[in-house]
Amino acid sequence: MGGKIGTEEVQRVAELARLEFTGEELERFTGEFAAILDFFEQLKEPDTSAAEPLFHALSDAEETPFREDEPGGSLEREEALSQAPSTDGEHFKVPKVIE
């Protein structure tokens, strides 16, 4: 695994994602991220110069089929809130994530 990522970079990504790693986890994830980066380097190796570009993965498809956008029924408030972990009776309550 000769990836070009070190524990400092993994620690910085963990901080941005608000994750905390133990020293052992940090070493393990550094190795795993390096392996992922090595795999991406392998994707650069095949010669794709002769490959024809595609407009769409399903080139035989004339157009994407869409369903009609028709209004349908909606849930009553009580039914919508019945499975919520926390409500105030009228709204969903969620934990504050931005200070």
C-alpha positions as CSV (number, residue, x, y, z in Angstrom):
1,M,0.0,0.0,0.0
2,G,2.0,3.0,-1.3
3,G,-0.9,5.5,-1.0
4,K,0.0,9.1,-0.6
5,I,-1.9,9.8,2.5
6,G,-0.7,10.0,6.1
7,T,-2.2,10.0,9.5
8,E,-2.3,13.8,9.5
9,E,-4.6,13.9,6.5
10,V,-6.8,11.1,7.9
11,Q,-7.0,13.0,11.2
12,R,-8.0,16.2,9.4
13,V,-10.7,14.4,7.4
14,A,-11.9,12.9,10.7
15,E,-12.1,16.3,12.3
16,L,-14.1,17.7,9.3
17,A,-16.5,14.8,9.6
18,R,-16.7,15.2,13.4
19,L,-15.3,11.7,14.0
20,E,-12.9,10.7,16.7
21,F,-10.5,7.9,16.2
22,T,-8.3,6.1,18.6
23,G,-4.6,5.8,17.7
24,E,-5.2,2.2,16.5
25,E,-8.3,3.2,14.4
26,L,-6.3,6.1,12.9
27,E,-3.6,3.8,11.8
28,R,-6.1,1.3,10.4
29,F,-8.0,3.9,8.5
30,T,-4.8,5.4,7.1
31,G,-4.0,2.0,5.6
32,E,-7.5,1.6,4.3
33,F,-7.6,5.1,2.7
34,A,-4.1,4.5,1.2
35,A,-5.4,1.2,-0.4
36,I,-8.4,3.1,-1.8
37,L,-6.1,5.7,-3.3
38,D,-3.9,3.0,-4.8
39,F,-7.0,1.5,-6.5
40,F,-7.8,4.9,-8.0
41,E,-4.2,5.1,-9.4
42,Q,-4.8,1.7,-11.1
43,L,-7.8,3.1,-12.8
44,K,-5.5,5.5,-14.7
45,E,-3.5,2.7,-16.2
46,P,-5.8,1.3,-18.9
47,D,-5.6,2.9,-22.3
48,T,-9.0,4.4,-23.1
49,S,-7.9,6.5,-26.1
50,A,-9.7,4.2,-28.6
51,A,-13.0,4.0,-26.6
52,E,-15.9,5.8,-28.1
53,P,-17.5,8.4,-25.8
54,L,-21.1,7.7,-24.8
55,F,-23.8,10.3,-24.5
56,H,-25.7,8.0,-22.2
57,A,-25.0,4.7,-20.6
58,L,-28.1,3.3,-22.3
59,S,-27.3,4.6,-25.8
60,D,-30.3,2.7,-27.3
61,A,-32.8,4.5,-25.1
62,E,-34.5,7.4,-26.9
63,E,-35.4,9.2,-23.8
64,T,-35.8,8.6,-20.1
65,P,-39.4,7.5,-19.3
66,F,-40.9,9.8,-16.6
67,R,-44.2,9.3,-14.8
68,E,-46.8,11.9,-14.9
69,D,-46.5,14.5,-12.1
70,E,-49.9,14.3,-10.6
71,P,-50.9,15.4,-7.1
72,G,-51.7,12.6,-4.8
73,G,-53.0,12.2,-1.3
74,S,-51.0,13.4,1.7
75,L,-50.7,12.1,5.3
76,E,-52.6,13.6,8.1
77,R,-50.2,15.4,10.6
78,E,-50.9,12.8,13.3
79,E,-50.0,9.9,11.0
80,A,-46.9,11.6,9.7
81,L,-45.6,12.3,13.3
82,S,-46.7,9.0,14.7
83,Q,-43.4,7.2,13.9
84,A,-41.1,10.2,14.7
85,P,-38.7,9.7,17.6
86,S,-39.5,13.2,18.8
87,T,-42.2,15.8,18.1
88,D,-43.7,18.8,19.7
89,G,-47.2,17.7,18.6
90,E,-47.0,19.8,15.4
91,H,-43.4,19.4,14.1
92,F,-40.6,16.9,13.9
93,K,-37.9,17.7,16.5
94,V,-34.3,17.0,15.5
95,P,-31.1,17.6,17.4
96,K,-29.2,20.8,16.8
97,V,-26.2,20.1,14.6
98,I,-25.0,23.6,13.8
99,E,-24.0,26.0,16.5
